[in-house]
Amino acid sequence: MSRQASTLITGASGEMGHGLIERLIARSDRPVITIDLNPLAPALARMVRKEFTGSVLDSQLLDRINAEYEVDQVFHLAALLSTRSEFSPALAHKVNVEGTLNMLEFAQKEGESHGRPVVFFYPSSIAAYGLPDLAAKAAAGKVAEDVFTRPTTMYGANKLYCEHLGRYYDRHFKQLAADSRSGKVDFRCIRFPGLISAVTVPSGGTSDYAPEMIHAAAQGKPYACFVRPDTRIPFMAMPDAIDAILRLVDAPKPKLTRTEYNIGAFSPTTAEVEKVARAAFPGASITTAVDAKRQAIVDSWPADVDDGAARRDWGHAPKYGFDTAFGEYLIPTIRARY
């Protein structure tokens, strides 16, 4: 049992959890506990105070953690990703929505128990958007947080609803109760663009065509890209995503003007990514085999996002642009991997 202020990470063995654990451990001696359906890699497991193998849908597990630990920081990363969510929408709702509701309830109980707000970080996605057609996408330019929020995917609908749930727990929880209980959850959310990691292999996101292309080229494997060469959406290198999470979590609450924030870094076309892959790996075998259904989903996402609020409120400032993300981070790291 630990009554020391602790951090809980759900979905800790995924791409984002991997980087987050390393950064959190490097910057403080605060205990980190994790929940994931899969065991952590041994090197990661050694870093954390306690690893729970289980589900965010397991209320008994959450009650146990609530009883044993004093959690005042939650990074809720557990989710069913976009492609799988389309094949299993009911399961996606259960994991992505009911799981998030369970974690918000957990945070509320923790906040009421130890008497201070629980900072609750939630990763949303550009999948929360739904632009009606390519003409609207081209005309929209950089899309702000409060427009075009009509997602066409189960994953996007789950993410958008959970943004609203988080705002409710933060600002309006049980607003008709005699004694106010809101303010126990300090909800902070980033709508991420497509994330590209050199360290972990892509795992089922609809934006994964960019990292898949690089990983395949590095291994000398043929890759058939499932979107058109002119397809454009925003991307970000994983280290910048981790930086953004920590900047947002560290920001003083009074400086935050909203609960959910866009962030961006660079917004290449698929053809531009392919050009970089071919330059780095001259023998790369890259073709295009458009999957009309997945193409339609990517076409409904913005070509770029307006992240002015994140830059003003908490200093979002990605280190990697398109050239440096590929030239200094992705290509060298992936080349070394294979």
C-alpha positions as CSV (number, residue, x, y, z in Angstrom):
1,M,0.0,0.0,0.0
2,S,1.3,3.5,-0.9
3,R,-0.2,6.7,0.3
4,Q,2.4,8.6,-1.6
5,A,1.0,10.8,-4.5
6,S,1.1,8.4,-7.5
7,T,0.6,8.4,-11.2
8,L,-1.6,5.9,-13.0
9,I,-1.2,5.0,-16.7
10,T,-3.8,2.9,-18.4
11,G,-2.9,1.2,-21.8
12,A,0.7,1.6,-20.7
13,S,2.2,-0.9,-23.1
14,G,1.1,0.9,-26.2
15,E,3.2,3.4,-28.3
16,M,2.4,6.4,-26.2
17,G,2.7,4.6,-22.9
18,H,6.1,3.4,-23.7
19,G,7.5,7.0,-24.2
20,L,5.5,8.4,-21.3
21,I,6.8,6.0,-18.7
22,E,10.4,6.7,-19.6
23,R,9.9,10.4,-19.4
24,L,7.9,10.4,-16.2
25,I,10.5,8.2,-14.4
26,A,13.4,10.3,-15.7
27,R,12.0,13.5,-14.4
28,S,10.8,12.5,-10.9
29,D,10.7,9.8,-8.2
30,R,6.9,9.9,-8.1
31,P,5.6,6.2,-8.2
32,V,4.1,5.1,-11.5
33,I,1.5,2.3,-11.5
34,T,0.1,0.9,-14.7
35,I,-2.9,-1.1,-16.1
36,D,-2.8,-2.9,-19.4
37,L,-4.3,-6.1,-20.9
38,N,-0.7,-7.1,-21.8
39,P,2.4,-7.3,-19.6
40,L,4.9,-4.5,-20.0
41,A,8.2,-5.1,-21.7
42,P,10.6,-6.2,-19.0
43,A,12.7,-3.0,-19.3
44,L,9.5,-0.9,-18.7
45,A,8.2,-3.1,-16.0
46,R,11.3,-2.5,-14.0
47,M,10.7,1.2,-14.0
48,V,7.2,1.2,-12.5
49,R,6.1,0.7,-8.9
50,K,3.3,-1.7,-9.6
51,E,2.1,-3.3,-12.9
52,F,-1.5,-4.5,-13.0
53,T,-2.4,-6.8,-15.9
54,G,-6.1,-6.2,-16.4
55,S,-8.8,-4.1,-17.9
56,V,-10.2,-0.6,-17.3
57,L,-13.6,-2.3,-17.5
58,D,-12.8,-4.3,-14.3
59,S,-14.4,-2.3,-11.5
60,Q,-13.0,-4.6,-8.8
61,L,-9.4,-3.9,-10.1
62,L,-10.1,-0.2,-10.0
63,D,-11.5,-0.4,-6.5
64,R,-8.4,-2.3,-5.4
65,I,-6.1,0.4,-6.8
66,N,-8.3,3.1,-5.2
67,A,-7.9,1.4,-1.8
68,E,-4.1,0.8,-2.1
69,Y,-2.8,4.0,-3.8
70,E,-3.2,7.7,-3.6
71,V,-3.5,8.6,-7.2
72,D,-3.6,12.3,-8.2
73,Q,-2.5,12.0,-11.8
74,V,-4.2,9.7,-14.4
75,F,-3.0,9.2,-18.0
76,H,-5.9,7.3,-19.6
77,L,-4.4,5.8,-22.8
78,A,-6.3,2.5,-23.0
79,A,-8.4,2.4,-26.2
80,L,-9.5,0.3,-29.1
81,L,-7.9,2.0,-32.1
82,S,-9.7,3.4,-35.2
83,T,-9.4,0.5,-37.7
84,R,-10.4,-2.2,-35.2
85,S,-13.2,0.0,-33.8
86,E,-14.9,0.0,-37.2
87,F,-14.9,-3.8,-37.3
88,S,-16.2,-4.1,-33.7
89,P,-18.2,-0.9,-32.9
90,A,-20.0,-2.3,-29.8
91,L,-16.7,-3.5,-28.3
92,A,-15.2,-0.1,-29.2
93,H,-18.0,1.7,-27.3
94,K,-17.5,-0.6,-24.3
95,V,-13.7,-0.1,-24.2
96,N,-13.5,3.5,-25.3
97,V,-16.5,5.0,-23.6
98,E,-17.4,2.8,-20.7
99,G,-13.7,2.3,-19.9
100,T,-13.2,6.1,-19.9
101,L,-16.3,6.6,-17.7
102,N,-14.9,4.0,-15.3
103,M,-11.6,5.9,-15.1
104,L,-13.4,9.3,-14.6
105,E,-15.4,7.7,-11.8
106,F,-12.1,6.4,-10.4
107,A,-10.5,9.8,-10.5
108,Q,-13.6,11.4,-8.9
109,K,-13.4,9.0,-6.0
110,E,-9.7,9.6,-5.6
111,G,-10.2,13.3,-5.6
112,E,-12.9,13.1,-3.0
113,S,-10.8,10.7,-0.9
114,H,-7.6,12.7,-0.7
115,G,-9.1,16.2,-1.1
116,R,-7.3,17.5,-4.1
117,P,-8.0,17.5,-7.8
118,V,-6.9,14.5,-9.9
119,V,-5.2,15.7,-13.1
120,F,-6.8,13.5,-15.8
121,F,-5.1,13.4,-19.2
122,Y,-7.1,12.0,-22.1
123,P,-5.7,11.5,-25.6
124,S,-8.3,12.4,-28.3
125,S,-7.8,12.5,-32.0
126,I,-8.3,14.3,-35.3
127,A,-10.8,11.4,-35.8
128,A,-13.2,13.6,-33.7
129,Y,-13.6,15.7,-36.9
130,G,-15.8,14.9,-39.9
131,L,-15.5,17.1,-42.9
132,P,-18.3,16.5,-45.5
133,D,-16.2,16.3,-48.7
134,L,-12.8,17.1,-50.2
135,A,-14.0,20.6,-51.3
136,A,-14.9,21.5,-47.7
137,K,-11.6,20.0,-46.6
138,A,-9.6,22.2,-49.0
139,A,-11.6,25.3,-48.2
140,A,-11.4,24.8,-44.4
141,G,-7.6,25.3,-44.1
142,K,-6.5,24.9,-40.5
143,V,-9.5,23.6,-38.6
144,A,-10.2,24.9,-35.0
145,E,-11.5,22.8,-32.2
146,D,-15.2,23.7,-32.3
147,V,-16.0,23.2,-36.0
148,F,-16.7,20.1,-38.2
149,T,-17.1,17.9,-35.1
150,R,-19.3,15.4,-36.9
151,P,-17.1,12.2,-36.9
152,T,-17.9,9.4,-39.4
153,T,-16.2,6.6,-37.4
154,M,-17.0,4.8,-34.2
155,Y,-13.6,5.7,-32.8
156,G,-14.1,9.4,-33.6
157,A,-17.6,9.4,-32.1
158,N,-16.2,7.7,-28.9
159,K,-13.4,10.3,-28.6
160,L,-15.6,13.3,-29.1
161,Y,-18.2,12.0,-26.6
162,C,-15.4,11.3,-24.0
163,E,-14.2,14.9,-24.5
164,H,-17.7,16.0,-23.4
165,L,-17.7,13.5,-20.5
166,G,-14.4,14.9,-19.3
167,R,-15.6,18.5,-19.4
168,Y,-18.7,17.4,-17.5
169,Y,-16.7,15.8,-14.7
170,D,-14.3,18.8,-14.6
171,R,-16.9,21.6,-14.6
172,H,-20.5,20.3,-14.0
173,F,-20.4,17.1,-12.1
174,K,-23.6,16.4,-10.2
175,Q,-24.6,20.1,-10.6
176,L,-27.9,19.6,-8.9
177,A,-26.5,18.1,-5.7
178,A,-26.8,20.0,-2.4
179,D,-23.0,19.9,-2.0
180,S,-20.9,20.6,-5.1
181,R,-18.6,17.8,-6.0
182,S,-17.2,19.2,-9.3
183,G,-13.6,20.2,-9.5
184,K,-12.3,16.9,-8.2
185,V,-11.3,15.9,-11.7
186,D,-9.0,18.3,-13.6
187,F,-9.6,17.1,-17.2
188,R,-7.1,17.9,-19.9
189,C,-7.3,16.6,-23.4
190,I,-5.2,16.8,-26.6
191,R,-6.6,16.0,-30.1
192,F,-3.6,14.3,-31.6
193,P,-2.8,14.3,-35.3
194,G,-1.4,11.1,-36.8
195,L,1.5,10.0,-34.6
196,I,4.7,8.5,-36.0
197,S,7.0,6.5,-33.7
198,A,10.4,5.1,-34.6
199,V,10.5,2.9,-31.5
200,T,7.3,0.9,-31.8
201,V,5.6,-0.7,-34.8
202,P,2.2,0.8,-36.0
203,S,-0.7,-1.0,-34.4
204,G,-4.0,-0.3,-36.2
205,G,-4.6,3.4,-36.6
206,T,-6.1,4.6,-39.8
207,S,-3.3,7.2,-40.1
208,D,-0.6,4.5,-39.8
209,Y,0.1,4.5,-43.5
210,A,3.0,7.0,-43.0
211,P,4.9,5.0,-40.4
212,E,4.0,1.7,-42.1
213,M,5.6,2.9,-45.3
214,I,8.9,3.8,-43.5
215,H,9.1,0.6,-41.5
216,A,8.4,-1.5,-44.6
217,A,11.0,0.4,-46.6
218,A,13.6,-0.1,-43.9
219,Q,13.0,-3.8,-43.9
220,G,13.1,-4.1,-47.7
221,K,9.4,-5.2,-47.7
222,P,7.0,-4.1,-50.4
223,Y,4.3,-1.7,-49.2
224,A,1.0,-0.9,-50.8
225,C,-0.3,2.4,-49.5
226,F,-4.0,2.4,-48.9
227,V,-4.6,6.2,-49.6
228,R,-4.0,8.4,-52.6
229,P,-0.7,10.2,-53.1
230,D,-2.4,13.6,-52.7
231,T,-3.9,12.7,-49.3
232,R,-3.0,15.2,-46.6
233,I,-3.5,15.1,-42.8
234,P,-1.4,16.4,-39.9
235,F,1.2,14.3,-38.3
236,M,3.6,14.5,-35.4
237,A,6.7,12.7,-34.1
238,M,6.1,10.7,-31.0
239,P,8.7,12.6,-28.8
240,D,6.8,15.8,-29.5
241,A,3.5,14.2,-28.5
242,I,5.0,13.1,-25.2
243,D,6.4,16.7,-24.7
244,A,3.0,18.1,-25.4
245,I,1.3,15.8,-22.8
246,L,3.8,16.8,-20.1
247,R,3.5,20.6,-21.0
248,L,-0.3,20.4,-20.8
249,V,-0.3,18.4,-17.5
250,D,2.2,20.8,-16.0
251,A,0.3,24.0,-17.0
252,P,-1.3,26.0,-14.2
253,K,-5.1,25.4,-14.4
254,P,-6.0,29.1,-14.5
255,K,-4.1,29.5,-17.8
256,L,-6.2,26.8,-19.6
257,T,-9.1,28.3,-21.6
258,R,-10.5,25.0,-22.7
259,T,-10.5,21.3,-21.8
260,E,-9.6,20.0,-25.2
261,Y,-6.8,21.3,-27.5
262,N,-5.7,20.7,-31.1
263,I,-1.9,20.3,-31.6
264,G,-0.1,20.1,-34.9
265,A,3.5,19.9,-36.2
266,F,3.6,19.1,-40.0
267,S,1.1,18.2,-42.7
268,P,2.6,16.3,-45.6
269,T,0.9,14.6,-48.5
270,T,1.4,10.8,-48.9
271,A,3.5,11.5,-52.0
272,E,5.9,13.7,-49.9
273,V,6.2,10.9,-47.3
274,E,6.9,8.4,-50.1
275,K,9.6,10.7,-51.6
276,V,11.4,10.7,-48.2
277,A,11.1,6.9,-47.8
278,R,12.6,6.3,-51.3
279,A,15.4,8.8,-50.8
280,A,16.4,7.1,-47.5
281,F,15.9,3.5,-48.8
282,P,16.5,3.6,-52.5
283,G,15.4,0.0,-53.0
284,A,12.0,0.6,-51.4
285,S,9.0,-1.0,-53.2
286,I,6.1,1.3,-52.6
287,T,2.9,1.2,-54.6
288,T,-0.6,2.6,-54.2
289,A,-3.6,0.4,-53.7
290,V,-6.4,2.7,-52.5
291,D,-8.8,1.2,-50.0
292,A,-11.9,3.4,-50.8
293,K,-13.4,2.9,-47.4
294,R,-10.3,3.8,-45.4
295,Q,-9.6,6.7,-47.9
296,A,-13.1,8.1,-47.2
297,I,-12.3,8.1,-43.5
298,V,-8.9,9.9,-43.9
299,D,-10.6,12.4,-46.3
300,S,-13.0,13.4,-43.6
301,W,-10.2,14.5,-41.3
302,P,-8.7,18.0,-41.6
303,A,-5.7,18.7,-43.9
304,D,-4.3,20.7,-41.0
305,V,-5.4,22.0,-37.6
306,D,-5.4,25.3,-35.8
307,D,-3.4,24.8,-32.6
308,G,-3.2,28.5,-31.6
309,A,-5.0,27.8,-28.3
310,A,-2.4,25.2,-27.3
311,R,0.5,27.5,-28.3
312,R,-1.0,30.4,-26.3
313,D,-2.2,28.6,-23.2
314,W,0.5,26.2,-22.4
315,G,3.4,26.7,-24.9
316,H,2.9,23.9,-27.4
317,A,6.1,24.0,-29.5
318,P,7.0,20.9,-31.5
319,K,10.7,20.4,-32.0
320,Y,10.3,18.3,-35.2
321,G,9.1,19.7,-38.5
322,F,8.6,17.4,-41.6
323,D,12.3,17.4,-42.6
324,T,13.7,16.9,-39.1
325,A,11.1,14.4,-38.0
326,F,12.1,12.1,-40.8
327,G,15.7,13.0,-41.3
328,E,16.8,13.3,-37.6
329,Y,14.4,11.0,-35.8
330,L,12.5,8.5,-37.9
331,I,14.9,7.4,-40.6
332,P,18.0,7.0,-38.4
333,T,16.2,5.2,-35.6
334,I,14.2,2.9,-37.8
335,R,17.3,2.1,-39.9
336,A,19.2,1.2,-36.7
337,R,16.3,-1.0,-35.6
338,Y,16.4,-3.2,-38.7
